[in-house]
Amino acid sequence: MRDGTILGGSLHYLRTCKMRSGHFRRRLNSLPLAYDKFVILGLAYCQALIRRLCADDETFSRLIEAKQLSTGAMAIALGIAV
């Protein structure tokens, strides 16, 4: 958790750096893969895609507004939706 200090901000950055798009892009570039461009869609886009996958269920929408899905659940849902 971030405590508002320089040390707290630095620790937060270190804990979350592997979740950032730059880290992911560097990891992709280190592999023998080819892609044309790297697109950052953003959380709102991903949530809308998942809502459509769940047929715009009102209960589910309220749940993901209250608490963001885990990374694993989001990856599975996006993989199914795309």
C-alpha positions in Angstrom: 0.0 0.0 0.0 1.2 3.5 -0.8 1.9 5.7 2.3 2.4 9.1 0.6 6.1 9.4 1.1 8.9 9.2 -1.4 9.9 5.9 0.0 6.3 4.6 -0.2 6.0 5.8 -3.8 9.3 4.2 -4.8 8.2 0.9 -3.2 4.8 1.1 -4.9 6.6 1.6 -8.3 8.9 -1.4 -7.7 6.0 -3.6 -6.7 3.9 -2.6 -9.8 6.6 -2.2 -12.5 6.0 -5.7 -13.9 2.3 -4.7 -14.5 3.2 -1.8 -16.7 3.0 -1.8 -20.5 6.7 -0.9 -21.0 7.8 -4.0 -19.1 5.4 -6.2 -21.1 6.7 -4.7 -24.4 10.3 -5.3 -23.4 9.5 -8.9 -22.6 7.8 -9.4 -25.9 10.7 -7.8 -27.7 13.1 -10.3 -26.0 11.2 -13.3 -27.5 11.3 -14.5 -31.1 7.9 -13.1 -31.9 6.8 -10.6 -34.6 4.0 -8.0 -34.2 3.2 -4.9 -36.1 2.2 -2.6 -33.2 1.6 -2.7 -29.5 -1.8 -1.2 -28.5 -2.7 -0.2 -25.0 -6.5 -0.5 -24.7 -6.9 0.6 -21.1 -9.0 -0.7 -18.2 -12.3 0.9 -19.3 -12.1 -0.8 -22.7 -11.3 -4.2 -21.1 -14.2 -3.9 -18.7 -16.6 -2.9 -21.4 -15.5 -6.0 -23.4 -16.0 -8.2 -20.4 -19.4 -6.7 -19.7 -20.5 -7.5 -23.3 -19.2 -11.0 -22.9 -21.4 -11.3 -19.8 -24.4 -10.1 -21.8 -24.4 -6.7 -19.8 -25.5 -8.5 -16.6 -26.3 -5.8 -14.1 -25.1 -7.7 -11.1 -21.8 -8.4 -12.7 -21.4 -4.8 -13.8 -21.9 -3.6 -10.2 -19.3 -6.2 -8.9 -16.6 -5.1 -11.3 -17.3 -1.4 -10.5 -16.8 -2.3 -6.8 -13.7 -4.4 -7.2 -11.5 -4.8 -10.3 -11.1 -8.4 -11.6 -7.9 -10.2 -10.9 -5.3 -10.3 -13.6 -5.9 -13.9 -14.3 -9.7 -13.6 -14.5 -9.3 -10.6 -16.8 -6.9 -12.4 -19.1 -9.2 -15.4 -19.4 -12.3 -13.2 -20.1 -10.4 -11.1 -22.7 -9.1 -14.3 -24.4 -12.6 -15.6 -24.7 -14.0 -12.3 -25.9 -11.4 -11.5 -28.5 
